[in-house]
Amino acid sequence: MSESLGSAVPLSTTEPRPAAAQRVLPLRHPGRWIASAIVLVVVAQIVHGLATNPFFQWDRFQYWFLRPTILDGLLITLEVTLYSAVLGLLGGILLALARLSRSPVLRAVSWVYIWLFRSVPLIVVLLFLYNFSALYKTLSLGVPFGPAFLTFDESRLATDMVVAVVGLSLNEAAYAAEVVRGGILSVDQGQHEAASALGLPKGYQFTRIVFPQALRSITPNYVNQLIGLIKGTSLVFYVSLLDLFGSVQSMGSTYPGDIVPLLLVATAWYLILTSVVSVVQFYVERYYSRGALRSLPPTPLQKVRTGLRDLRARVRKEAAI
């Protein structure tokens, strides 16, 4: 028995392989490389066409980009967007709370409002408000079918800016209401029950517990609405308000040879505005994700630093091998 054990052949007599021989090669993805190459070729062709095609008239684009007429229209676009976004969000919150109310009257009125303004095109709403003075010369506050206490001249109140802001706000409130309602419904029911168990007032429950959590769901959806609102301001040109698009259209009529560069100017400014809104959206989402995620999403600068650090570490590892 001892001899058989002593004469047993060891399980492994081979020497361990060097570290270089144990290197694991990554799996090849030729399809990914081919798709990337095709996309790069297409992008290069598009950039080349934009840069070399004389039809775009980039010298005229540079001339018009910061002209006072364009900047004045841009300022009007920003004003209309700001007023409409604030009023639309406030109206959306009220409509959402009415939809969630126990009162059948509030629920019915809110539902009809949302159904109506989501069904009617925005241009129809703006044109209807623009011609509202033809239907009602004056507006009054008082007892229905009784005496009026205050009377207003509609033609004096309904300036071009007021018509644009009111029309966009009415339309925006209908969409914002569904965004806010969806965000409130996304909050776990246990949060409502816990707040009620603590004996907190209903208003405090909503403002301090429910709504801050709902903002995590509301923010990305409403920012999409805000981006649509920025582009929707181009319709106020049809109610005689010269916003960014209206200024471009007006200059295009005066200088028909510069229509393309003027449209490119409007496109560039809309891209800038929506990009700024997207950046703000990222940081607002990052702020309200505190407590819901183990770690906050990295900022673009942090992603760049991490990528450079990983690249340096990979280079050093390759050099050591």
N, C-alpha and C positions, 0 to 999 in steps of 0.2 A: 504493500500500500504506500509506503514511504517512497519506494523507488518510482512508482508510477507518478507520484506527485512531483518528485524531483526531476523526472524526465519530461514533464509537461511542457509543451511549447507555449511561450508567452502569447497573449492575445494580440499584441501589436508590437512589432519590432521596428516599424518605420519611424523615422525621425519627424518631428513636427515641421510642417512646411513653413517657409519664411512668410513674413507678413505680406510681402509684395505678391506672393503667389496666392494668398487667401483673399485677395481683393475681390469684392463682389461687383460685377459689372452691371450697370443699370439696364433695364429693359429698353430696347430700341422702340421708337415710335415713328416709323417713316411716314405714316399718314399725317401725323401732326406737323412734321417738318414740311411736307409737300403743301398742306393747306396753308401754313404760315407763309411759305414762299409765294403762293398764288395771291394771297391777300396783300402782301407787300408790293407785288407787281401792280395789282389793281390800284392800290393807294398811290403808288408812284405815278401811274398814268393819270390819275385824277389831279394830283398836285401839278404835274407837268402841264396838263391842259389848262388849269386855272392860271398858271403863271405865264404861259406863252400865248394864250389866245388873245389877240388884240381886241376882240369883241367886248371883253370885260372892262377895258379902259381903266386900269388900276390907277393911272395918274389922276383921272377925274374922281375916282373913289377917294383918293387921298385929299383932293380939293374939297369935296362935299362933306367928309366925315365930321369935321368940327366946325362947320359953318354955323353962324348964329341961328339961322332958320331951323336947321336940324336940331340944334341943342334946345331951342325954345319948344319944339315939338316933343323932344325927349322929356323935358321938364313937365309938360302937360301930361304925358303918359305916366310919369311917376306919380304925379298928384292924383290922377284918376285912379290908378292902381291902389295907392295907399288908402284913399278914402273908401273905395269900394271894398277893399279887403277887410278893413276894420268893421265897417257897417255890415258887410255880408257875414262876417264871422259872428258878430253880436246877434244879428238876426237869425243865423243858423242855430246858435245856442238856444235862443228863445223858442224857435220852432221845434228843436229836438226835445226840449223839456216839455213842450206842449204835446208832442207825439207820445211821450212816456207818461203823461199825466193820467190820473184816474178819471178826469172829467171827460165825458164823451164829447162835449161841445169843443173843448180845446183840441182833442185828438182829431175830430172831424175837420175843423177849420185848418189845422196844420197840415193834415193829409191832402186836403183840396189845394192848398197853396203850393205845396211841393209838387203835386201832380200837375198843376197848371203851368208853373214856371219851368218845370223840366220838360214839358211837352212843347211849349211855344219857343221858336227860335229867338235868339237874342236880338237879331236885327229887327225882328217884328216888334219886340218890346220897345226898343229904342225909337223906332219910327212912330209907334203908337204914342209914346210919351212926348215925342217932338211935336206931334199934332194934337196934343191933349187939349190945348186952348180952343180948338175948334169945337170940342164937345162941351167943355165947361169953361165959360169965360171967367167965373169967379169961384173961389173955394171958401167955404164957411164952416164955422164950428158953432154948434148950438143943439137945440132939442130936435130930434128927428120929426119931420112934419110939423115943426113949430118954429118959433123965432130963432134967428141966428144971432149969436153974441159977437163973433168975430168974422170978418169978411176979408179975403185976400184977392188981389188981382193976379190971376194965374200967369198972365203973360209977363209980369214983372218978376215973379218968383222963378219961373222956369227958364233960367239962362241955359246956354249950351253946356256949361260945366255941370249945372244941377241936373239937367236931363241925363247926361252921360253917367254921372255918379249914381243917381237914383235907379236908372235902368240896369246898370251893372250890379248894383247892390241887391236889387230885388232878385235878379237871376242867380247871383252868387249865393244868397241866403238859402235858396232851395237846395242847392247841392251841398252847401256846408252843413245844413241840418242833418242830412243823411250821414255825412262823415262823422259829425259829433255824436249822433245817436248810435252809430256803429261802435264808436270808441267807448261810449258809456256802457253799452251792452257787453263789451269785451272784458270789463272788469269782473273779476270772479265774484260770485254771489256771496261768498264767505266774507269778503270785505264789507259789503253792505250790512250783513248780519252782525259782524264784529263791531262796526260803528254804532249800530242800533243798540247792541248789548251794552255799550259804554254809556248810553243815554245822551249821546251828542245830538244837538239840534240838527234838523234836516239840512239847513243851509250850510252849517259847518261841515257836515258829512260830505256834502257835494264839493265844496270849495277846497277842503283840506285833505280829503281821503280819496274820493271817487274821481274827481276831475284830474288831479295830477297823474293818477295812474292811467286814465283814459288818454291823456296827451301822448303817451307812447304810441298809441294806435292812431290818434288823430293827426299827429304832426306830418308823417310822410304822405298821408292821403290828402290833407289840406294843402300841403305844399304843391302837390300836383295840380290841385285846383287853382292855386295862386299863379302857377306858371301858365295855366290856361287863361287866367284872368289877364295876365300881362299881354298875351297874344290877342285876347278878345278886345282889348282897348283899341285895336286897329279899326273896329267897327264904328267908333264914335265919329269917325270922319263923315259918316252919313247923316249926322245930326249937326253938321257945320262946326265941329270942334277940331281944330288942326293939331292933332297929336303927332307923334313921330311918323306914323304911316300917312296921315293927312298932309304933313309937310312934304314928305317924299312925293306924294301924288301931285301936290300943287306945283312943286319944282319940276316934276316930270312933264307937266302940261306946258310949263313955260320953256323948258329946255328939253324938247323931245329927243334930242340926240344923247342925252345923259340918263335915259330911263333905266338902263341896266346897271350902271354904277350907283344910281340912287337906290335901286332896289337892294343892291349889295350892301349899301350903307345901312338901310333899315334892318337887313338880315343880321349884320354884324352887331348892331346895338341890341337887337332882341336876344342874340346869343349871349352877349355880355350880361344883360339883365337876368336871364334865366340861370346863367352860371353862378352869379352872385347869390341868387335865391337858393340854388342847390348847395352852395357852401354853407350858408346860414342853416339850411335844413340839417346838414350833417352835424353841426355843433349843437343844435337844439335837440336832435335825437340822442346825441351822446350825453347831453345833460340829463335828460329824462330817463335814460337807461340806468342811471345809478340806482343800485339796490336790486335791479332785476337781473343784472349780469355779474358774473364773478369778477370780471375785469372789463374796463371800459374799452370800446373799440379804439385802435390806434389812429392818431391823426395822420394826414398825408405826410407831414414832416417826419413823424415817428416811423412810418413805413419806409421812407427813404433811408433813414438812418439804420433801421434794422436790415434792409437789403444790402447796404454798403458794408455793414459789419459782417453779415453772412458771406458776402463775396470775398472779403479779406480773409475770413477764416477758411474758406474753401481754397483760396490761392495758397495760403500757408500750408494747408494739408497736402495739396498736390506737390508743393515744393519739397515737403519733408519726405514724401514717398519717392 
